Amino acid sequence: MENLTFKQIKEAIEKSKNIGIVTPEDPSLDKMAAALALYLSISQGDKSVRIATPKNPLVEVSSLVGIDKVKTDLASSEGDLIVSFPYKEGEIEKVSYTLDDDLLNIVVKAGENGLNFEEKDVRFTRGQKAPELLFIIGAARVSELGKLFDPQALKDTTVVNIDNQPDNQGYGDLIMVSSKFSSVSEAIANLIVSLGLKMDIDIAQNLMMGISDGTENFQNPKTTPLAFEMAGILMRQGAVRSGKKQEPRSRDLESLIQRQPQVEEPQQEEPQVRQEPDVMQAPQKQEEEKQQVEEQGDNPPDDWLAPKIYKGSTDFE
C-alpha cells in the first residue's frame, strides 16, 4: 500500500509551480547533497524551483553538482524589484519616474545638501514571494534557517519537513522525520525512487556522496539497510563510490611486530610420518561428488537472472 505521506508529497509537487528548498546554515555534505538532488530532480517543466541556505555554501560541499544554484535567499523573478541606497533625512526632495522608450527611469531629486551616496552604494534586490511548496532539509527547528524567510509569510505554503535528527521539533504540514535514517540523502533517494521522480547520473552521484558522508563511508554501525539498498540503485544509475580507504587495524599490529627484534630458536626435527592415500574410499567419494553435481545441475534458477525492481521503503514513521 502506498505510504500516505509519499502520496501527499507527490500531489503537492504536481500542483505547485513555485517550489522552495532550504537547508540550515553551514549544512553538512549529506544535507546539501540531499537538497541539491531534490532540486535537480524536480527542476523541470513549468516549475520554478529555488534552493537556498542562510550563508554561502562551504568549500566542503563545492564538488556537488548544482552548487552554483544555491542562493542566500528565496527571491525570484516574480517578486518585486527593490532599489536601496543610503538615506539621510532632508537630502531627497522627491522620487519620481520617467519613461524613455523601453526604459523606466527612477528619478531621485536631490535636496539642497545633495545626495550622500554614489552609484556603487545602490543595491538591487528581488522581493521574496512565498513558494507554494517548501522543503526544509535537515533542520531540527525553523530558527536554524535564519532570515531566509518570514515564517508569517508561509501561511499559505505547504511545508515539508525532512530530517533524521532525534531532536527535530516535528514542524510542518508533511513530516518525513525519523532517526531510523542513517543519512538524509538516503531518505531523499528513497523519496525520489518511490515517487518515480527524475533520476540521472548527476542526481545519483550527489546522493551517493551524501549517503557516504552521513554513514561515514558505510562504516558507521548505525548504517541502515536502506542506505545500502539506495547505494545499489544509485550505482546502477552511474554513481561511483569515493572516499578514503581505511587500512585494516591488523596491519598496524603487523608493522609493530615487524619492528620487534626477532629471536631465532633452534628448531627440532620432528619425525615425518608418511600417510598412505585412502585407496579404498576414493571411488566411493568420487561417485558421491558426481551424484551431487548431477542433482544440482549446471544452470542457476530462472529468477536469478530476472531484473530486480525496487519500489521504495515507507518505514520511516
MIVOTOR-366454 format. One record per residue (C-alpha): residue in three letters; x, y, z. Coordinates in steps of 0.5 Angstrom, whole numbers, plus 500, padded with zeros to 3 digits. Layout:
ALAXYZ;...
END
This chain:
MET500500500;GLU503507498;ASN505511504;LEU500517506;THR506522507;PHE509520500;LYS502521497;GLN501528500;ILE508530498;LYS507528491;GLU501531490;ALA504538493;ILE509537488;GLU505536482;LYS500542484;SER506547486;LYS509552481;ASN513555486;ILE518551490;GLY523553495;ILE528548498;VAL532550504;THR538548509;PRO540550515;GLU547555516;ASP553551514;PRO550545512;SER554538512;LEU555535506;ASP550530507;LYS544535508;MET547540502;ALA547533497;ALA540531499;ALA538538498;LEU541539491;ALA539532489;LEU532534490;TYR533541487;LEU535538481;SER530532481;ILE524537481;SER527543477;GLN524541470;GLY518543466;ASP514549468;LYS516549475;SER520555479;VAL525552484;ARG529556488;ILE535553493;ALA538557499;THR542557505;PRO543563510;LYS550563508;ASN554562502;PRO556554502;LEU563552505;VAL568549501;GLU567542503;VAL561542499;SER563545493;SER564539489;LEU557537489;VAL553538482;GLY549545482;ILE552548488;ASP552554484;LYS545555484;VAL545556492;LYS543563494;THR542566501;ASP535568500;LEU529565496;ALA528572492;SER525570485;SER524574478;GLU516574481;GLY518578487;ASP518586487;LEU525590485;ILE527594491;VAL533599490;SER536601496;PHE541607498;PRO544610504;TYR539616506;LYS539622511;GLU533626513;GLY532632508;GLU537630503;ILE532628498;GLU527633495;LYS522628492;VAL523621488;SER519620481;TYR520616475;THR520618467;LEU519613461;ASP524613456;ASP522608450;ASP523602453;LEU527604460;LEU524606466;ASN528611470;ILE527612477;VAL529620479;VAL531621486;LYS531629486;ALA537631491;GLY535637496;GLU540643498;ASN545639501;GLY546634495;LEU546626496;ASN551623500;PHE552616496;GLU555614490;GLU553609484;LYS557604488;ASP552604494;VAL546603490;ARG543596491;PHE538592487;THR535586490;ARG528582489;GLY523582494;GLN521575496;LYS515571494;ALA513566499;PRO513559495;GLU507555495;LEU511549497;LEU517549501;PHE522543503;ILE526544509;ILE532539509;GLY536537515;ALA534543520;ALA531541527;ARG528547528;VAL526553524;SER530558528;GLU536555524;LEU534558518;GLY536565520;LYS533570516;LEU532566509;PHE524568510;ASP519571515;PRO515565518;GLN509569518;ALA509569510;LEU509562510;LYS501562512;ASP499559505;THR505555504;THR506547505;VAL512546509;VAL515539508;ASN520537514;ILE525532512;ASP530530517;ASN534525521;GLN535528528;PRO532526534;ASP531533537;ASN527535531;GLN521539533;GLY516536528;TYR514542525;GLY511543518;ASP505540514;LEU508534512;ILE513531516;MET518526514;VAL523525520;SER526519523;SER532518527;LYS532511523;PHE535514517;SER543514518;SER543520513;VAL538525510;SER541523503;GLU538516503;ALA531519505;ILE531524499;ALA534518495;ASN528513497;LEU523519496;ILE525520489;VAL525513487;SER519512491;LEU515517487;GLY518516481;LEU522523480;LYS527524475;MET534521477;ASP540522473;ILE548521474;ASP549528477;ILE543527482;ALA545520483;GLN552522485;ASN550527489;LEU546523493;MET552517494;MET557523496;GLY551525501;ILE550518504;SER557516504;ASP558523509;GLY552521513;THR554514514;GLU562515515;ASN563511508;PHE558506511;GLN563504517;ASN558507522;PRO555502526;LYS548505525;THR548505518;THR541502516;PRO540497510;LEU536503507;ALA543506506;PHE546500502;GLU539499498;MET540506496;ALA547506494;GLY546500490;ILE540504486;LEU545510485;MET551506483;ARG546503477;GLN545510475;GLY552511474;ALA554514481;VAL561512484;ARG563511491;SER569515493;GLY573517500;LYS579515503;LYS580508504;GLN582506512;GLU587501513;PRO586495517;ARG587495524;SER591489524;ARG596492519;ASP598497525;LEU599490529;GLU604487524;SER608493523;LEU609493530;ILE611486531;GLN616487525;ARG620493529;GLN621488535;PRO628484535;GLN627477532;VAL630472537;GLU631465533;GLU630459537;PRO633452535;GLN629448531;GLN628441533;GLU627436527;GLU620432528;PRO620425526;GLN616425519;VAL610420519;ARG608418511;GLN601418510;GLU598413505;PRO592415501;ASP586412503;VAL585408497;MET579404499;GLN575410500;ALA577414494;PRO572411489;GLN566412494;LYS568419495;GLN568421487;GLU561417486;GLU558422491;GLU561428488;LYS559426482;GLN552425484;GLN552432488;VAL554435481;GLU548432477;GLU543434483;GLN545441483;GLY545442475;ASP550447472;ASN544452471;PRO542457476;PRO535458478;ASP531463473;ASP529468478;TRP537469479;LEU537473472;ALA531477473;PRO531484474;LYS531487481;ILE526492482;TYR526497488;LYS519500490;GLY522504496;SER521504503;THR516507507;ASP519505514;PHE521512517;GLU515513522;
END
